[in-house]
Structures are given as C-alpha cells and as structure tokens.
Amino acid sequence: LKPSILKQLAEANQLTPQPILHHFTDESDPLFLEDELQRYLLLGPLDIKKLVTGITCALLGSDMGKGKFMVEDYIFAGYRQQIERPLFNDDVYVVFLSALNFIKHENFTSNLELFAYWMSGMLGDEDTVSKVARVIIAGNSIQTVTEKLRPTISLTSRVTESTESIEAVKSFDYFLLQLCELVDVDVMPGEHDPSNHFTAKEHALLHVSQVVSV
C-alpha cells in the first residue's frame, strides 16, 4: 500500500489520526447536478446508493428556486448501438504496393502486367482475388530517390525539364486505369513523388469513374 501522508504527519506531531472509514457515503449525502456555470441540489426519487460522481444523465422536473430542482423522471446515457461482429463471414484482403518507381518502369513492366492479370483473375486463384477489397499504393510511385535535374532558362521563367518524369506519370496513369477497373484504389504520394495543392500528400480514393488518362 502507498504510505499515507496524513498518518505520517499524525505520528510525527503526536496527533490523533483520522479514523479508518469503511463506507464513504450514507443516506444523508445530497445529490447535485452541476456544470461549469451552475449547480442544483436534486430532490426527488433518486437512489443515492446507485449513483456516483460524474454520471451523464437527463432530468425532468421543475426548478424550486434557491438552487433546488425537483426531479420527476430521469434517464442515464446508454451505450451506443453495437455493430454486429463479425463484419464479414469470409476473409477480406488489402493489397499494399509501394516504391513502384515508374521512372524506371521498363525494368519491371512484365511484373506489373502479371499483377494486373492476377487481379483480374486471369491467372487463376479466383477465390483469393475475389476477396481483395482494396489496393493501397503507398508512395514513391514515380521515383524512389530525388532526381537531380539540370535547370534551363527560358525568356519568361526558370524551369526544369524531365521527360522521364512526364513519361513515368503517363505510365502510372495507365496502370491506374487498368487497376481501377478491377478494384478500389488508394493512392498515397510519397516523399519523392510530384505533388502540389491539387494532389496533396494525403491518400486519395480512386474509382474507375475518376480516372482519366493523361
């Protein structure tokens, strides 16, 4: 047990310690309803033995004046309606992809094609594929490292050119076009992906109706 500071002070100063209480409430305790601004003494058919401090409740009654409230009826906050479990009778899967690095997609184009074929069920294993509820592309889809570009100067502004990045975005767009025909897709721009205020670095849910080829 933790040491009692009151007991230590009583022993140090030779004082009579407080008696040990076995009950901290009795029938004489009043009930109050209060918030940050006001406080009411509650009167009426409330069972003090079944109440504790901090209960959220609604009271029906009348104001008796002088800070007193006569309770006619009351109700306590109940539990939220619970969602039945399990939510699904069968397993449901989520596929995670990351670091696709489309700027060098020629190195693994065949792998992406195989993945698209597998998602369509053309490679067999239809039972597992049918349980894939979502694909999450978790960043760095265009490139996995920051590309060092050589700046060029035009008459109007200072710009940088990257044909590889443009082609990578087009390839990624085509990949999404195929994938979104099969399943819902979340796209999360990564650290090295191009993004701006139109494509903030927050995930975006794509449906086939939202995917337009560049």
N, C-alpha and C positions, 0 to 999 in steps of 0.2 A: 504493500500500500504506500501511496505517497505520503511524506511527512506533513502533518498539519501545522501550519504556521501559528494558528491560534493556540494549539496545545503547547507549542514551544514557548510562546510568549507567556502563557499562563504559568508554566513551570518555572520560567526564568524570573518572573515577577511575583511568584507565590500567590497567584490569583486563582479563584475558583473557576475551573474550566466550564465551558458550556456543556450542558447535559447532552448525551447522545440521543438523537431523535430516531425513532423507528418509523414514524409517519410524518410527512411534511405538509399534509393537508388535513382539514377537518370540515365539519358541516358549517362552520362559521365563516369560511372563506367566501368573499364576494367574487362575482364574475364581472369582468369589464370587457367592453368592446371598444377598441381604440385604433386610431391610425396616426398619421403624422400631425394632425391638426386638432383632434378632439378625442374625448374619452367619455364613455357612458357606462354607468352601473346598470347591470342587467338584472331584471326582476322577472319572475315567471317560471314556467315548468322546464327548467334546465337542470339536468342531473350533474351536479358538480363532480361526482366521483368518476364520471366518464369523459371529462374534459381536461385538456392540458393546455399550456400556453402555446400560442402560435397557430391555432386552428383557423382555417379559412371557412367561413360559413355565411349564410344569408339569413337574416332575421325579419320576421313580420311582426309588427306590433305598433305601439304608439309612444310618442315622446311624453313623458310625465313631467318634464321640466326639472330644473336643478340637476341636470346631468344624469337623469334616470330614464330607463327605457323598459317598458313593459312588453315582454315577449309573448306573442300569441302562438307563433309557429316558427319553426326553424328547419334548415336543411344544410347539410355539410357537403363540401365539394367531393364529388365521386371520382372514380377512376375513368380515364379515357377508354373509349371502346377499343378493345384489343383486336389487332389483326390476327386472324387465324393462321396458325402455323401447322405444317409447313406451307410456304407460299406456292411451291411447285411440287408436283408429285415426282418429277424426274429431275435429274441434274441439268443445270444450265451453265454454259461456259462463256467466258470472256477471253478474247484473244488480245494479247498485248504485242505491239510491234514498236520498235524504236531504232534510231540510228540507221534509217534506210539509205541515207547518203545518195540521193538520186543524182547528184552531180557526177557520180561515177557509176551510174546505173548499168553501164554496159558490162560491168563485171558480174552482175547477178540478175540480169533481166530474166533469164530462164527460171531462176528461183522464184521471182515474183509471179511469173506466169503459172508455175506449178501451184503456188499458194492460191491464186485466183481460181484455178481449176479445182483445187481441193475444196475451197469454199462453195463452189457451185455444185459439188457432189459428183463431178465427172470422174474423179479418181477413186470412187468407192467410199466406203466408210460413211454412207449417208446418214446412219443413225447418229453418229457423233456430230457431224456437220450440222444436222438439223437442230441441235441443241445449242449452237453458238448464237448467243443473243446480241452480241456487240463486239466490235473490233475497236480497240483503242490504239491509235498511233501516237506514241508518247515522245514526240520531239525529235529534232535533228533529222528531219526527213529529207531536206535538201542537201545539207552537208553536215559533217561531224566536226569539222575544225573551221576556224575563222579563215576566210580566204583573203590573202593579201593581194589587193588589186592595184594596178598601176593607174593613177589618175590621169585623165586627159582634160584639156581645157578647151571649151567652146567659146563662142563670142558672147553668149548670154550667161552661162553659169559654169561652174566647175563640176564636172560629172565623172562618174566612174562607169566603166563598161565591163560587163561579164556575160558573154554569150553563153558560157557554160551554165550559169545560174538560171538564165532565162529558159534554156532548154530543159534544165532539171525541173523547173516549176511546171513546164508543159508536160513532161513525162509523169510527174507526180499527179497532176490533174487528171491525166488519162487513167492512171492507176486507180484513183479515187472514183472515177466514173464507172469503172468496171466493178469495183468493190461495193459501192453504194447501191448497185442494182441487186445485191445479194443480202446485205445486212446493214444495220445502222452502224455508223462510224463516228467516233470521236477523234478529232484532230487537235493535238496539243503542240503549238510551236515550241521548239526547243531553243537552247542558248544560241545556236549558230544558224537558226532559220530566219529568213527575212520576214519581218512583221512590222506593222505600223498601227495607227489608230483604227484602221479598218479591220485588221486581223491582230487584235491584242493578244498578249501571251496568256490567254486563257483558253481552255478547251472549247471546241465548237462541235456541236452535234450536226452531222450532215446526213441528209436524206437524199435519195435519188432525185427528188424534185428540186433540190437546192444546188445540185452540182451542174455547173455549166462549163463546157470545155473552153479553155483559154484560146 
